[in-house]
């Protein structure tokens, strides 16, 4: 048991550090200078969607592919290396850990993205068929609504439902062609649930009708207002009002 726990810990730490590589953050530094922080603009996240809004299509495409690779890279490694497989738990743990690394990257103060692409990359390795179902739901939702966040949330829900359905079908029909083991189910429920939870602010804006649609740009010329600046401005306005 101690050896197995040590192996799982090794998988989790390695995948988390891999997922912590902040491609979107570094892309902003590369294109806009060292003082630029993409988390000051748009959704305040480092994912490909915010890169698209703030930096453009090609930077977003590069970040898209890199964030996707952060999901399938450690998960594939855990799947193919016997020492890291650990009765099927290695890929599942790697998938969840690399998603958490993207959302809470140790290299930039634990403020990252929402984990959609990184989670999708891991899902591609763990269950390609469920990945296709989730991808279809996501694409159709974005194409019809033009809300990336809504597509991400519904795609995540599709992953959870598909995972549960195929898991119980496998129990009833062991010869069923889509296999979902208990470690697989762990990932298929935990990872998309985290993605949905990390979209809590998007869900609020969707409900209020203020969510940005895909293609809307962010004006980089407008310097983002910090909490300190807001307090100073509010105090100044109050003082002027009292004087006048």
C-alpha positions in Angstrom: 0.0 0.0 0.0 2.7 2.6 0.8 4.3 1.9 -2.5 1.0 2.4 -4.4 0.4 5.7 -2.5 3.9 6.8 -3.4 3.3 6.1 -7.0 0.0 8.0 -7.0 1.7 10.9 -5.3 4.4 10.9 -7.9 1.8 10.9 -10.7 -0.2 13.7 -9.0 2.7 16.0 -8.4 4.2 15.5 -11.9 0.8 16.1 -13.6 0.1 19.1 -11.5 3.4 20.7 -12.3 2.9 19.9 -16.0 -0.5 21.5 -15.9 0.9 24.6 -14.1 2.8 25.7 -17.2 1.0 29.0 -17.9 1.1 29.2 -21.7 -1.5 32.0 -22.0 0.2 34.1 -19.3 3.6 33.7 -21.0 2.1 34.5 -24.4 1.0 37.9 -23.1 4.4 38.6 -21.8 6.0 37.6 -25.1 3.8 39.8 -27.2 3.0 42.8 -25.0 6.1 43.0 -22.7 7.0 42.0 -19.2 4.6 44.4 -17.5 1.6 42.9 -19.3 -0.6 40.4 -17.4 -3.4 38.9 -19.3 -5.2 38.3 -16.0 -5.9 42.1 -15.9 -8.1 41.9 -18.9 -11.3 40.2 -20.2 -12.2 37.2 -18.0 -9.0 37.6 -16.0 -8.0 34.0 -16.9 -5.1 32.6 -18.9 -7.0 30.3 -21.2 -7.3 30.3 -25.0 -10.7 32.2 -25.0 -9.3 35.1 -23.1 -6.1 35.1 -25.2 -8.4 35.3 -28.3 -10.2 38.3 -26.9 -7.0 40.1 -25.8 -4.2 39.0 -28.2 -5.8 37.6 -31.3 -6.3 34.4 -33.2 -2.8 33.1 -33.7 -1.7 33.5 -30.1 -5.0 31.9 -29.1 -4.5 28.9 -31.5 -1.0 28.3 -30.0 -2.3 28.5 -26.4 -5.3 26.2 -27.4 -3.0 23.5 -28.6 -0.6 23.8 -25.7 -3.4 23.7 -23.0 -4.9 20.7 -24.7 -1.5 19.0 -24.7 -1.2 19.6 -20.9 -4.2 17.3 -20.5 -3.3 14.4 -22.8 0.5 14.5 -22.1 0.6 13.4 -18.5 -2.5 11.3 -18.8 -1.0 9.4 -21.8 2.2 8.9 -19.9 0.4 7.4 -16.9 -1.6 5.2 -19.3 1.5 3.8 -21.1 4.1 3.5 -18.4 3.4 0.5 -16.2 4.9 2.0 -13.1 2.5 5.0 -13.4 -0.6 3.1 -14.4 -1.4 1.7 -10.9 -4.4 -0.4 -11.8 -6.0 2.3 -13.9 -5.8 5.0 -11.2 -2.7 6.6 -12.7 -4.4 8.2 -15.8 -7.4 9.3 -13.7 -5.3 11.0 -11.1 -3.1 12.5 -13.7 -6.1 14.0 -15.5 -7.5 15.6 -12.4 -4.1 16.8 -11.2 -3.1 18.5 -14.5 -6.5 20.2 -14.6 -5.9 21.6 -11.1 -2.4 22.7 -12.2 -3.9 24.7 -15.0 -6.5 26.3 -12.7 -4.1 26.9 -9.8 -0.6 27.2 -11.4 2.1 27.3 -8.8 4.4 29.3 -11.1 2.2 32.4 -11.2 0.5 32.6 -7.8 -2.2 30.0 -8.3 -4.4 32.2 -10.6 -4.9 30.4 -13.9 -7.7 29.3 -16.1 -10.9 27.2 -15.9 -9.4 23.9 -17.1 -11.7 23.3 -20.1 -9.0 22.4 -22.7 -6.7 20.7 -20.2 -9.6 18.6 -19.0 -10.6 17.8 -22.6 -7.1 16.7 -23.4 -7.1 14.2 -20.5 -10.6 13.1 -21.5 -9.4 12.3 -25.0 -7.0 9.7 -23.5 -9.3 8.3 -20.9 -12.4 7.9 -23.0 -12.2 8.9 -26.7 -15.8 8.1 -27.3 -17.1 10.2 -24.5 -14.7 12.9 -25.6 -16.5 12.9 -29.0 -19.9 13.2 -27.3 -18.7 16.1 -25.2 -17.1 17.8 -28.1 -20.2 17.5 -30.2 -22.4 19.1 -27.4 -19.8 21.8 -26.9 -19.5 22.7 -30.6 -23.2 22.7 -31.2 -23.9 24.9 -28.2 -21.2 27.4 -29.1 -22.3 27.5 -32.8 -25.9 28.2 -31.8 -25.5 30.5 -28.8 -21.9 31.9 -29.4 -21.2 31.5 -25.7 -18.0 29.6 -25.1 -18.8 29.3 -21.4 -22.2 27.8 -22.0 -20.7 25.2 -24.4 -18.0 24.4 -21.8 -20.6 23.9 -19.1 -23.0 21.7 -21.2 -20.0 19.7 -22.6 -18.9 19.0 -19.0 -22.5 17.9 -18.1 -22.5 15.6 -21.1 -19.2 14.1 -19.9 -20.7 13.4 -16.4 -23.9 11.9 -17.8 -22.1 9.8 -20.4 -19.6 8.5 -17.8 -22.4 7.4 -15.4 -24.5 5.8 -18.2 -21.7 3.8 -19.7 -20.3 2.7 -16.3 -23.7 1.2 -15.3 -24.2 -0.3 -18.8 -20.8 -2.0 -18.4 -21.9 -3.5 -15.1 -25.0 -4.9 -16.7 -23.4 -5.9 -20.1 -19.7 -6.7 -19.5 -19.2 -7.2 -23.3 -20.3 -3.6 -24.1 -17.9 -2.0 -26.5 -17.4 1.2 -24.5 -15.5 0.4 -21.3 -15.7 2.7 -18.3 -13.8 1.5 -15.2 -14.2 2.9 -11.7 -11.0 4.9 -12.0 -12.3 6.3 -15.3 -15.6 7.2 -13.7 -13.7 9.0 -10.9 -12.2 11.3 -13.6 -15.4 11.5 -15.7 -17.3 12.9 -12.7 -14.7 14.9 -10.7 -12.9 16.7 -13.6 -16.0 18.1 -15.4 -17.6 19.0 -12.0 -14.6 21.1 -11.2 -14.8 22.8 -14.7 -18.4 23.6 -14.0 -17.6 25.0 -10.6 -14.8 27.1 -12.0 -17.4 28.7 -14.4 -19.6 30.0 -11.5 -19.0 33.6 -12.5 -19.8 32.9 -16.2 -23.0 31.1 -15.1 -24.0 34.2 -13.2 -23.4 36.4 -16.2 -25.3 34.0 -18.5 -28.3 34.2 -16.2 -28.1 38.0 -16.1 -27.5 38.4 -19.8 -24.1 40.1 -19.5 -21.8 37.3 -20.6 -19.5 38.0 -23.6 -20.0 36.1 -26.8 -17.2 34.6 -28.8 -15.5 37.2 -31.1 -16.0 40.2 -28.7 -12.7 42.0 -28.2 -11.2 43.5 -25.1 -9.7 47.0 -25.4 -6.1 46.7 -24.2 -5.7 50.5 -24.3 -8.0 50.8 -21.3 -5.9 50.2 -18.2 -7.8 47.9 -15.9 -9.0 49.4 -12.6 -7.5 47.9 -9.5 -9.5 47.6 -6.2 -7.2 50.3 -4.7 -7.9 52.7 -7.6 -11.6 52.1 -7.2 -11.5 53.0 -3.5 -9.5 56.2 -4.2 -11.9 57.2 -7.0 -15.0 56.6 -4.8 -13.5 58.5 -1.9 -12.6 61.5 -4.2 -16.1 61.6 -5.6 -17.6 61.5 -2.2 -15.3 64.3 -1.0 -16.1 66.6 -4.0 -19.8 66.0 -3.5 -19.6 67.0 0.1 -17.6 70.2 -0.7 -19.9 71.3 -3.5 
